[in-house]
């Protein structure tokens, strides 16, 4: 469920170099040779009570960057929204105003667009997730109202409709490989009061068949915003993240991030202490994303301001687990943008089909102010100097990790 409250939309929202996580997995299997059960203390963990030191990472040291302004010369390609998906050669945008789906090249030039908004059997009504298979020219559109995925060409030709299992979340739909994608259901109740598990489904892209499923148990805890005034909010949890040929699975209720491999093994890779059910206010670790030999993740503090009638925005701390299993608070800086800090987290990762990339949206009003204060340099400064904050769209920074 999603809620817009007090000006906030409550949604909390892989790799060229495999060495880091492979070392973790190898150590897990090595420990498993001497014990039938993997001990948690053998894994990296985050103590959510602890104040970790800050680690500064210069983004250009670990990644190649490019700045893109999506061309708005043609009025048909003006939009309100942000990037929905980035592939090898394309940028896909869902225009929240016109309900159109727009395609741009990586240098920002318009390629194609279509609009199939409506209530017909071949139309979408409430778009929550889009990913694009360039080779097959298949555009997968997750419609939360019909609980289905509609497949079109990049010019809007309808191809097929995939009906999903009941109570499935399409927002966090993850493209897994050429043949399949992953979705999951909400927490399933065993009775009127108790939760038992979350089910993850691997779905065929061709015919919608369920190729695989996994039930991940949850503890008896509700990750919710609660108040004495009767307000209850359920933030969106990123329970799935693609990694190389596998997928990270995570339920905040059971404190541990797992890697679900192609061979159907479920491997724990990271956990939190104390348990989420032992924290007050509730504090939980978000799903992680592994890029460039680093593991990035967040810790979310759910609290309520008793002096306010509405919940505050969750307090989020951004962390990085480095190549020697040390945890630091993130401080990612960019030489071209003085005094600006960035954070890598799952929300900017899962929209990419490119395995070792992500993107940042840079607010044009802030950029123009930074330009006037001489805080920009290089190609970013050159681009911003040509833009008008009252007429042009924001700038996107595409990141490809080395």
C-alpha positions as CSV (number, residue, x, y, z in Angstrom):
1,X,0.0,0.0,0.0
2,X,1.1,3.6,-0.6
3,X,0.2,6.8,1.2
4,X,0.7,10.4,0.5
5,X,0.7,12.2,3.9
6,X,1.9,15.6,5.0
7,X,3.7,16.2,1.7
8,X,5.5,12.8,1.8
9,X,5.0,9.8,-0.5
10,X,5.9,6.9,1.8
11,X,7.8,4.6,-0.4
12,X,11.2,3.4,0.7
13,X,12.5,2.5,-2.0
14,X,24.6,-5.5,-10.3
15,X,27.8,-6.0,-11.0
16,X,30.8,-6.2,-13.2
17,X,33.1,-7.3,-10.3
18,X,31.9,-10.3,-8.4
19,X,34.8,-10.6,-6.0
20,X,33.3,-9.0,-2.9
21,X,30.1,-10.9,-2.5
22,X,31.6,-14.1,-3.8
23,X,34.1,-14.0,-0.9
24,X,31.2,-13.6,1.5
25,X,29.4,-16.6,-0.1
26,X,32.6,-18.7,-0.1
27,X,33.1,-18.0,3.5
28,X,29.5,-19.0,4.2
29,X,29.9,-22.3,2.4
30,X,33.3,-22.9,4.1
31,X,31.7,-22.4,7.5
32,X,28.9,-24.7,6.4
33,X,31.4,-27.6,5.9
34,X,31.9,-27.8,9.6
35,X,28.4,-27.1,10.7
36,X,25.0,-28.1,9.4
37,X,23.6,-24.6,10.2
38,X,25.2,-21.3,9.2
39,X,25.9,-19.3,12.3
40,X,24.8,-15.7,12.2
41,X,28.0,-14.5,13.9
42,X,29.9,-15.7,10.8
43,X,28.1,-13.1,8.7
44,X,28.6,-9.3,8.3
45,X,26.0,-7.5,10.4
46,X,24.8,-3.9,11.2
47,X,24.2,-2.8,14.7
48,X,21.3,-0.4,14.2
49,X,22.0,1.2,17.6
50,X,25.6,2.2,16.7
51,X,26.9,5.4,15.2
52,X,29.3,4.3,12.5
53,X,32.1,6.5,11.1
54,X,31.7,8.3,7.8
55,X,33.5,7.0,4.7
56,X,34.0,9.5,1.9
57,X,33.8,7.9,-1.6
58,X,34.7,10.0,-4.6
59,X,32.2,8.8,-7.2
60,X,34.6,9.3,-10.1
61,X,37.1,6.9,-8.4
62,X,34.7,4.0,-8.6
63,X,32.5,4.8,-11.6
64,X,32.3,6.5,-15.0
65,X,29.7,9.3,-15.2
66,X,27.7,10.9,-18.0
67,X,25.2,13.8,-17.7
68,X,22.0,13.7,-19.7
69,X,19.3,16.2,-20.3
70,X,16.3,14.6,-21.9
71,X,15.5,16.7,-25.0
72,X,12.4,18.8,-24.7
73,X,12.5,20.7,-28.0
74,X,9.5,18.6,-29.2
75,X,6.5,19.3,-26.9
76,X,5.4,15.7,-27.3
77,X,8.4,14.7,-25.2
78,X,7.8,17.2,-22.3
79,X,7.0,15.2,-19.2
80,X,6.3,15.3,-15.5
81,X,7.9,12.4,-13.7
82,X,11.3,10.7,-13.6
83,X,13.2,7.8,-15.2
84,X,11.4,4.5,-15.0
85,X,14.1,2.3,-16.5
86,X,17.6,2.6,-18.0
87,X,18.9,0.0,-20.4
88,X,22.1,-0.3,-22.5
89,X,20.9,2.1,-25.1
90,X,17.7,3.7,-23.9
91,X,16.1,5.8,-21.1
92,X,12.4,5.1,-20.4
93,X,10.2,7.7,-18.7
94,X,6.6,7.5,-17.6
95,X,4.9,10.8,-17.9
96,X,2.6,11.0,-14.9
97,X,0.6,13.9,-16.4
98,X,-0.2,12.5,-19.9
99,X,0.1,8.8,-18.9
100,X,2.5,8.4,-21.9
101,X,5.6,6.2,-22.0
102,X,8.6,8.0,-23.6
103,X,11.8,6.6,-25.0
104,X,15.0,8.5,-25.2
105,X,18.5,7.6,-26.4
106,X,21.4,7.7,-23.9
107,X,22.4,11.1,-25.2
108,X,18.9,12.4,-24.4
109,X,17.3,12.5,-27.9
110,X,13.7,11.4,-28.3
111,X,13.2,7.9,-29.9
112,X,9.5,7.0,-29.6
113,X,6.5,7.4,-27.4
114,X,3.0,5.8,-26.9
115,X,-0.1,6.1,-24.7
116,X,-2.3,3.1,-24.0
117,X,-4.0,4.6,-20.9
118,X,-7.5,3.4,-20.4
119,X,-9.7,0.6,-19.0
120,X,-9.7,-1.7,-22.0
121,X,-8.2,-5.2,-21.9
122,X,-5.1,-4.0,-23.8
123,X,-4.7,-0.8,-21.8
124,X,-3.0,0.2,-18.5
125,X,-4.7,2.2,-15.8
126,X,-2.3,2.7,-12.9
127,X,1.3,2.2,-13.8
128,X,3.7,1.3,-11.0
129,X,6.6,-0.4,-12.7
130,X,8.2,-0.4,-16.2
131,X,11.1,-2.3,-17.6
132,X,12.3,-2.7,-21.2
133,X,13.8,-5.6,-23.0
134,X,15.7,-3.9,-25.9
135,X,16.6,-7.0,-27.8
136,X,13.0,-8.2,-28.1
137,X,11.5,-4.6,-28.0
138,X,9.3,-5.7,-25.2
139,X,8.0,-3.0,-22.8
140,X,6.7,-4.6,-19.5
141,X,4.2,-2.3,-17.8
142,X,3.1,-3.3,-14.3
143,X,-0.5,-2.2,-13.6
144,X,-1.3,-2.2,-10.0
145,X,-5.1,-1.9,-10.5
146,X,-5.5,-5.0,-12.7
147,X,-2.6,-6.9,-10.9
148,X,-1.2,-7.7,-14.3
149,X,1.7,-6.9,-16.6
150,X,1.0,-5.6,-20.1
151,X,3.6,-6.0,-22.8
152,X,4.0,-3.6,-25.7
153,X,6.5,-2.6,-28.3
154,X,8.3,0.7,-27.9
155,X,5.8,2.2,-30.3
156,X,2.8,1.0,-28.3
157,X,1.8,-2.2,-30.2
158,X,0.1,-4.5,-27.8
159,X,1.7,-8.0,-27.5
160,X,0.3,-9.8,-24.5
161,X,-1.1,-9.6,-21.0
162,X,0.4,-11.5,-18.1
163,X,-2.0,-12.1,-15.1
164,X,-0.1,-12.3,-11.8
165,X,-0.8,-14.4,-8.7
166,X,-3.3,-12.9,-6.2
167,X,-2.1,-10.1,-3.9
168,X,1.1,-9.6,-5.8
169,X,3.0,-6.3,-5.6
170,X,4.0,-5.0,-9.1
171,X,5.9,-1.9,-7.9
172,X,9.0,-3.9,-7.0
173,X,8.8,-6.2,-10.0
174,X,12.4,-7.2,-11.0
175,X,13.5,-8.4,-14.4
176,X,15.5,-11.6,-13.6
177,X,16.7,-12.9,-17.0
178,X,15.6,-13.1,-20.6
179,X,12.8,-15.5,-19.7
180,X,11.5,-14.4,-16.4
181,X,10.9,-11.7,-13.8
182,X,10.2,-11.7,-10.0
183,X,7.2,-10.4,-8.0
184,X,6.1,-11.1,-4.5
185,X,2.9,-11.1,-2.4
186,X,2.2,-9.2,0.8
187,X,2.5,-10.9,4.1
188,X,0.2,-13.9,4.3
189,X,-1.8,-14.4,7.5
190,X,-2.1,-17.9,9.0
191,X,-5.1,-16.7,11.1
192,X,-6.8,-13.4,11.9
193,X,-3.8,-12.0,13.8
194,X,-0.6,-13.9,12.8
195,X,1.6,-13.5,9.8
196,X,3.5,-16.5,8.4
197,X,5.4,-15.7,5.2
198,X,6.0,-13.6,2.1
199,X,5.9,-15.5,-1.2
200,X,8.3,-14.7,-4.0
201,X,7.3,-15.8,-7.6
202,X,9.4,-16.2,-10.7
203,X,7.1,-15.5,-13.6
204,X,7.6,-16.4,-17.3
205,X,7.8,-13.3,-19.5
206,X,6.3,-15.3,-22.4
207,X,3.1,-16.8,-21.0
208,X,2.9,-15.7,-17.3
209,X,3.5,-19.2,-15.9
210,X,4.9,-19.5,-12.4
211,X,8.3,-21.0,-12.9
212,X,9.4,-21.0,-9.3
213,X,8.2,-19.8,-5.9
214,X,9.7,-19.4,-2.5
215,X,8.1,-18.7,0.9
216,X,10.3,-16.5,3.2
217,X,9.1,-16.6,6.8
218,X,8.4,-13.4,8.7
219,X,8.5,-12.8,12.5
220,X,5.4,-11.7,14.4
221,X,6.0,-8.0,13.9
222,X,4.3,-5.3,11.8
223,X,6.6,-2.8,10.1
224,X,4.2,0.1,10.3
225,X,3.9,3.8,11.3
226,X,1.5,3.9,14.2
227,X,0.1,6.8,16.3
228,X,-2.2,7.3,19.3
229,X,-4.5,9.3,16.9
230,X,-5.4,6.2,14.9
231,X,-3.1,6.9,12.0
232,X,-1.3,3.8,10.6
233,X,0.9,3.8,7.5
234,X,2.6,0.9,5.8
235,X,5.8,2.1,4.1
236,X,6.8,0.3,0.9
237,X,9.7,-2.2,1.5
238,X,12.2,-3.1,-1.2
239,X,12.0,-6.9,-0.7
240,X,13.8,-7.8,-4.0
241,X,17.0,-6.6,-5.7
242,X,18.6,-8.1,-8.7
243,X,22.3,-9.1,-8.4
244,X,24.2,-10.5,-11.4
245,X,22.4,-13.8,-12.2
246,X,20.7,-14.0,-8.8
247,X,18.4,-11.9,-6.6
248,X,18.6,-10.5,-3.1
249,X,15.5,-11.3,-1.0
250,X,14.6,-9.5,2.2
251,X,11.9,-9.2,4.8
252,X,12.6,-6.6,7.4
253,X,10.6,-8.7,9.8
254,X,13.2,-11.4,10.0
255,X,16.3,-9.1,10.0
256,X,18.3,-10.9,7.3
257,X,19.2,-10.3,3.6
258,X,19.4,-13.5,1.6
259,X,20.8,-14.3,-1.8
260,X,18.5,-16.5,-3.8
261,X,20.7,-18.2,-6.4
262,X,19.9,-19.8,-9.8
263,X,20.3,-23.2,-8.2
264,X,17.6,-22.3,-5.7
265,X,19.9,-22.1,-2.7
266,X,19.0,-19.4,-0.1
267,X,22.2,-17.9,1.3
268,X,22.2,-15.3,4.2
269,X,24.6,-12.5,3.5
270,X,23.8,-9.6,5.9
271,X,21.7,-9.2,9.1
272,X,20.9,-6.6,11.7
273,X,21.1,-6.5,15.5
274,X,19.1,-6.1,17.6
275,X,16.1,-7.7,15.9
276,X,13.5,-5.4,14.5
277,X,11.0,-6.7,17.0
278,X,13.3,-5.6,19.9
279,X,13.6,-1.9,18.8
280,X,11.4,0.9,19.9
281,X,10.7,3.0,17.9
282,X,11.0,0.3,15.3
283,X,14.4,0.3,13.3
284,X,15.0,-1.9,10.4
285,X,17.6,-2.5,7.7
286,X,16.5,-2.1,4.1
287,X,17.4,-4.4,1.3
288,X,21.0,-4.1,0.0
289,X,22.5,-3.6,-3.4
290,X,26.0,-4.7,-4.4
291,X,27.9,-2.6,-6.9
292,X,31.5,-2.3,-7.8
293,X,32.6,-4.4,-4.8
294,X,30.7,-2.4,-2.3
295,X,27.4,-3.3,-0.6
296,X,25.1,-0.3,-0.1
297,X,22.0,-0.4,2.3
298,X,19.9,1.8,4.5
299,X,18.7,1.7,8.1
300,X,15.2,3.1,8.6
301,X,13.9,4.5,11.9
302,X,10.1,4.6,12.1
303,X,9.1,7.1,14.7
304,X,6.1,9.4,15.4
305,X,6.2,13.1,16.4
306,X,3.7,13.3,19.3
307,X,3.4,17.0,18.7
308,X,2.2,16.5,15.2
309,X,-1.1,15.0,13.9
310,X,0.8,13.4,11.0
311,X,3.8,11.0,10.8
312,X,7.2,12.5,10.0
313,X,9.2,11.3,7.1
314,X,11.2,8.2,8.2
315,X,14.7,8.8,9.4
316,X,17.0,7.1,7.0
317,X,20.8,6.5,7.4
318,X,22.8,5.4,4.4
319,X,25.5,2.8,4.9
320,X,28.2,1.0,2.9
321,X,29.9,-2.3,3.6
322,X,33.4,-2.1,2.0
323,X,35.6,-4.8,0.6
324,X,37.1,-5.7,3.9
325,X,33.7,-6.0,5.7
326,X,33.9,-2.7,7.5
327,X,30.7,-0.6,7.8
328,X,30.6,3.2,7.3
329,X,28.0,5.9,6.9
330,X,28.0,6.9,3.2
331,X,29.3,10.2,2.0
332,X,29.6,10.1,-1.8
333,X,31.0,13.2,-3.4
334,X,31.3,14.5,-6.9
335,X,34.3,16.6,-8.1
336,X,32.0,18.4,-10.6
337,X,29.5,19.5,-7.9
338,X,31.0,21.1,-4.8
339,X,29.3,20.7,-1.4
340,X,26.8,18.2,-2.8
341,X,26.5,14.7,-1.2
342,X,25.0,11.6,-2.8
343,X,23.7,8.3,-1.4
344,X,23.5,5.0,-3.2
345,X,20.5,3.0,-2.3
346,X,18.1,0.4,-3.7
347,X,15.6,3.0,-5.1
348,X,18.1,4.3,-7.7
349,X,19.4,0.8,-8.5
350,X,16.4,-1.3,-9.2
351,X,15.2,0.8,-12.2
352,X,18.3,-0.3,-14.2
353,X,18.5,-3.2,-16.5
354,X,22.2,-2.5,-16.8
355,X,23.9,-4.7,-14.2
356,X,26.6,-2.3,-13.0
357,X,24.8,1.0,-13.1
358,X,22.4,3.4,-11.5
359,X,21.3,7.0,-11.9
360,X,20.8,10.2,-9.9
361,X,18.3,12.9,-10.7
362,X,19.8,16.4,-10.2
363,X,17.3,19.2,-9.5
364,X,17.7,21.9,-12.1
365,X,16.8,24.7,-9.7
366,X,19.6,23.6,-7.3
367,X,22.0,23.1,-10.2
368,X,21.4,26.7,-11.5
369,X,21.9,28.1,-8.0
370,X,25.1,26.1,-7.7
371,X,26.2,27.3,-11.1
372,X,25.7,30.9,-10.0
373,X,27.7,30.2,-6.9
374,X,30.5,28.7,-9.0
375,X,30.2,25.3,-7.4
376,X,30.0,23.4,-10.7
377,X,32.8,22.4,-13.0
378,X,33.6,20.2,-16.0
379,X,30.9,18.8,-18.3
380,X,28.2,19.3,-15.7
381,X,28.9,23.1,-15.6
382,X,28.9,23.1,-19.4
383,X,25.5,21.4,-19.6
384,X,23.8,23.5,-16.9
385,X,24.9,26.7,-18.5
386,X,22.7,25.9,-21.5
387,X,19.5,25.2,-19.5
388,X,16.7,27.3,-18.2
389,X,15.3,26.3,-14.9
390,X,11.8,27.6,-15.8
391,X,11.5,25.7,-19.1
392,X,13.8,22.6,-19.0
393,X,13.7,19.3,-17.2
394,X,16.0,18.1,-14.6
395,X,19.5,16.7,-15.4
396,X,20.2,13.0,-14.9
397,X,23.6,11.6,-14.0
398,X,24.1,8.1,-15.3
399,X,26.6,6.0,-13.3
400,X,28.5,3.0,-14.7
401,X,30.6,1.4,-12.0
402,X,34.2,0.4,-12.9
